[in-house]
Every structure is written in C-alpha cells, then in structure tokens.
Amino acid sequence: MGDRPDDVAKSDAPRGRARGGIAPTGKGARSFVETGLPVLAIGVVVLLLPLFLPTFVSSLVTKMMIFALFGMSLNLIWGYTGIPSFGHAAFFGLGGYGAGVLVLRVDITNFWLGLLFALLLTAAVAAILGFPAFRVFGVGASDNPIYFLLTTIAFGELLARAAIALRPITGGSTGLAGIPHPDLGFGITVTAGRYYYLVFVIFVVCLFIIYRIVNSHYGYALRGIHDNERRMQALGYNTWLYKYTSWIIAAVFGGVAGVMFAYFGGIMVPNNLSMITSDIAFLVVILGSTTTFFGPIVGSVAFVGVEYLASLYLPERWPLILGSLFVVTIMFIPQGLGVMILKLWRRLLYGAA
Amino acid sequence: MSTAIVIGLNGLSYAFILFLLAAGFSLTFGVMGVINLAHGALFVLGAYVGLEVVARIDNFWVAIAVAALALAVVGFGLYFFFLRHLYNKIPEQAVLTIGIAYMVANVILWIWGPVAQLGHAPGFLTGAFKVGTLSFPIYRLFIIGVGLLILALLWWLQDRTRVGAIIRAGMDNKDMTVSLGINYGLVSTLVFLLGMALAGVAGMLATPILGSYPSMGDNLLLLSLIVVVVGGTGYIQGTMLGALIIGLLDTFGKAYVPEAALFFSYIAFLAVLLIRPSGLIGRKVF
C-alpha cells in the first residue's frame, strides 16, 4: 500500500498530525471512509441479520446492543468525564424495575409510558444520589477516586437491599418475573422476533444522542474536566454542575438499557442492581476502551460472545472465564480492544502508521 | 436485661469476627493504598483450605497454620504478578481484583462443590460458659480473645516497629522512601502477605460461626469495606472501632428491629463517607 503519493507525504508529516490519520482528500471524505462507511456497513448487517441467521443469533445481538448501551452510558462518565462509578447497575436495575413495576403492578402496559416512567425514575434517583456522590468525589481527576468507588458500590447495594425488602412491589429476592412482551400502543405488540428491531431502533437513537452530546461544547467541557478539573474551574466552568449533569445523563441511558433488558429477559432480580451487574458494565467499558466512542460496543460484543461460547462448552466454569477476562484485559490490553481495532482499521486504510 | 447481655456478647463476638475479616483488608487498603476486592473470596478460600486440613488430619492449629500459609502464597502471586504493576491505579486495581474474586469463588466451587460447609470448633473449645442463668459459647469467647491478640500484634507492628514506619512513609511518599535506600517493594510485599495470611486465619476461625459456601465472598467483601470505612482507614484501631460499631449495630438491629436491620450498616457506611470520608478515627489515605 505504500506506493501511493499520499502515503509518502504522510511518512514525512510531523507525528502529531500522523496520529490523527492523514487524509488523501478533505475532511468530509476522510471521515466518511474512516467512520461513516463502517458504521453504515455494520448498521446494514445488524439490520438484515435476523433474516438470514437463526433466532439465537438475533437474541445474542439484542443482548450485545443492550450491554453496549449500558457500557456507553458508563463510558460517558468514566471515559469522558473521568468519574469511575462502581454502582452503575443501580440505574440499570432501576430502569428495568421501573418499567416492570409499571406493567405488572400498576397495569400500565404501554411500552413508551413505561420507558418514560423508568427514565424519570432513574433521573430523579440519580439527581438525589448525585449530591452525596460528588461531595465524596471532590475536585480534580488527580484526586484518588477510592472513596467515590466505595460510595457508588454502597448505592447499588442499598438499592438491591431495598428491592429485596419491598417484596409486595418488587417481588423480593426472587425478583420481578413475568414482564410481558412490550406493547407499543395502537394495538401493536412486539413479539420475541420483532423485539430485535425495537432494541435496534432505540439503540441507534441513543447512540446518536450520546454521540451528539460528547461531540458538543458540553462534551468537550466534560473531557476538559477529565484532563484537568482545576483548569476548567479557572476558565470559569462550574465543573460541579457539569459532573452532576453528566452523571444524570449517564444514569438515564443506563436506565434505557435496563428497560430493554427487563423486556428482553422478562425478569428483573435484585442482583441487576448490585455489584454483579455493575461489574459487567465495567468489563464492557474497559474491554472496549475508555478512550474511544465506540469502545463499549466492541467490549459488549466480546463479552456477550465469550459468555455465549462459555455457556455452550463450559457453563459451570463461566465465572472463572469472566474473572480471567478482567485480569487479561487489565494486564495485557489496558488500552482496550476499541483502540486496537481503530489502529488496525487506520492501518488498513492509510498503510502502516 | 439478661437477654440484652447475651445479645451484647453475641454482638461483641460478631464484632471481633468482623475485625478479623477486615484486618487484612485494612492493612493492605488503609496502609498501603491497595484496594483488594478479592479479599472476601480469599477469606473463603482460607476457610475451605483449613476445613480440608481438619478433614484430613483433624488438627485445628495445623489447619490454621496451613490456611495462613496457603493464602500467603496466593497473596504473593497476586501482589507480585499483578498488583505491584498497578501502583496507585485504583480503578485498575479494583477491576483486576474483582476478576480475581470471580476466579477464586469459581475454583472453590469447582474443588469443593456448592454445598455449604459448617466447620466445627475443636473439642476443647466447645460447650458453654455459664454465669448464673446466662450461658455463652466458649468458642465465641475464644474468638474475642484471638481478636484482641491480633489487634495488639498489629497495633504494635504499626506503631512500634521499623516495618510500620516504612509502610507509613511509603504511603505518604513512595518515591522519597525508595530514594532513602529503603527496600519499599520488599516491605510492602511482606505486609501484603501478612494481610493475606490474616485472612486465612480469620477464614478458618470464623467457619464454626459463619459457615462456608463458595459465593459468600461478596457479602464478606462488602462487610469489610463497611467496617474499614466506618472505623477509619490507615489505622488498625480504626478497623477495630468500625467492627465494634457495625457488629453491635447489626446484632442489636436484628434482635429488635429485624425489618430495618438490613439497611443499618449501609446507612452508617454512607453517613461516614459523607461526613468524614477518612472514617471516624482515620487519617485521609489519599
């Protein structure tokens, strides 16, 4: 590939430019080939998948999309704002429980109302928990986040215990079972096969919104807080408000993932609020990478894929495999699979980097 | 009144179990700044190793020694191969040790099966201690005694020895400590091993009261987090205070208001984190 004139020009370019990828033509064309094409291709493949492949594949892909959204919502605060929350499942579970309780206990079966209720619930709880959380978090990404980690663990466990204690509403420790297929209103009930498309549409919409958020002025301010919060304060930003709002936004998207998960499995259990589920979000993000936008999608695909293979061949050794995924990721691919794929893709496009 | 005394004594012995559970965690977390979320799972591993020894050669003391040794070996591997490379990277340490916790719990399940095991106190420690109409199991008194002994040992190590001074110095400024010619790596490895060995001892001692099952590690981990944070990080006496508060709160709570007791320790945990993140008598570690 090295015989094209652009490649020669590139090898002479200063390192700073080379890292961003040198485009043969203008910016628009480059980002279309580099970003738009793969996004479009993957989108089309995912859209057409259920037509050609057996049901279990589309169910796997549904799960991948749900956990990818869950991971992306955590990445919004962890990767962009630099807040590693350890209790993100609190919002995932809250969303799922919110929608489930509305369907099963209040008898409001409309999917959109359930979604709306779940989102308001997660936003409200996140708004309340945000005050103590950021009191503990303090200022500056250089501060050690250990007490914040512990606080967010406690949030999740507290909610899980509340879910166990409030048996008449939440079903106690056996969980909230029998959540029906979503009813979209106008007499449309989404069956198991079509649920895939519902998740796909919601996933794409959320992805678009998150993309717009992180690439807006607001998103750049979040990255600034990640890099140097004191400097952002000196520049006149109310960094507390930025952190607080990004925490609520992340919680809401976590809640959306939770709602989709509740309808996907038909059941919510207290563990969906506690550390066990938060760990999944953590793994998805760190496996994918905290420094790229699409990282959690890669992480989720890898996680769900490995989980599926393990359930086929070694179901009873799954926690061992899961644990070694954590260890291998941290020790050997700390930058995440997302960065590796990005580098590989750029190398394919532009020749050796 | 007499029931309150018995509940109080139960709470006290529970507090010392919590202290034993959290002491190793506190040592590595509060003193070295390493967050080991696999502590609960490793504690359970210690219990299972000890029970295995008891089943084979039926000697309580040998079982405790083997459990301590086994965990020290595991701890050495954990520190040397993994945690040493993640100095001051808290989220990374947390993710790594969560992974280790999953692996250890599954290995325990693999080797010993899912059935809960109840260790038995050795013959000379069974029976009850009677004062008037009150009776109290001797084994629980034994736990309190061992707890006090370990507290004294760790307190001495922390305040009166060179090792304690080095660890405190390393916590404040690792580079400075190293540049003074002190082998901080060696000392911190040894302290980590001590913390792990303590987890083994505690796991073995606690089985006659708590029982052992492969998945109990998560709950134990949360308990140790709560104890260490409430009492205070950085000092072993803080851990003791936290264990006393949580142990008594939980035992009295379960006796008098069972519905709400589930939340007590978490509320105490959050309250302390909000008001004084370094704990009641701790110093701010980070």
Interface residues (C-beta under 8 A of the other chain):
Chain A: P84 F86 P132 R135 V136 D143 N144 P145 I146 Y147 L149 L150 T151 I153 A154 E157 L158 R161 A162 I164 A165 M275 I276 D279 F282 L283 I286 E316 R317 W318 P319 L320 L322 G323 S324 L325 F326 V327 T329 I330 M331 P334
Chain B: G33 I35 F82 H85 L86 N88 I90 P91 E92 A94 V95 L96 I98 G99 I100 A101 Y102 M103 V104 A105 N106 V107 L109 W110 D218 L222 L225 V229 E259 L262 F263 Y266 I267 F269 L270 L273 L274 P277 V285 F286
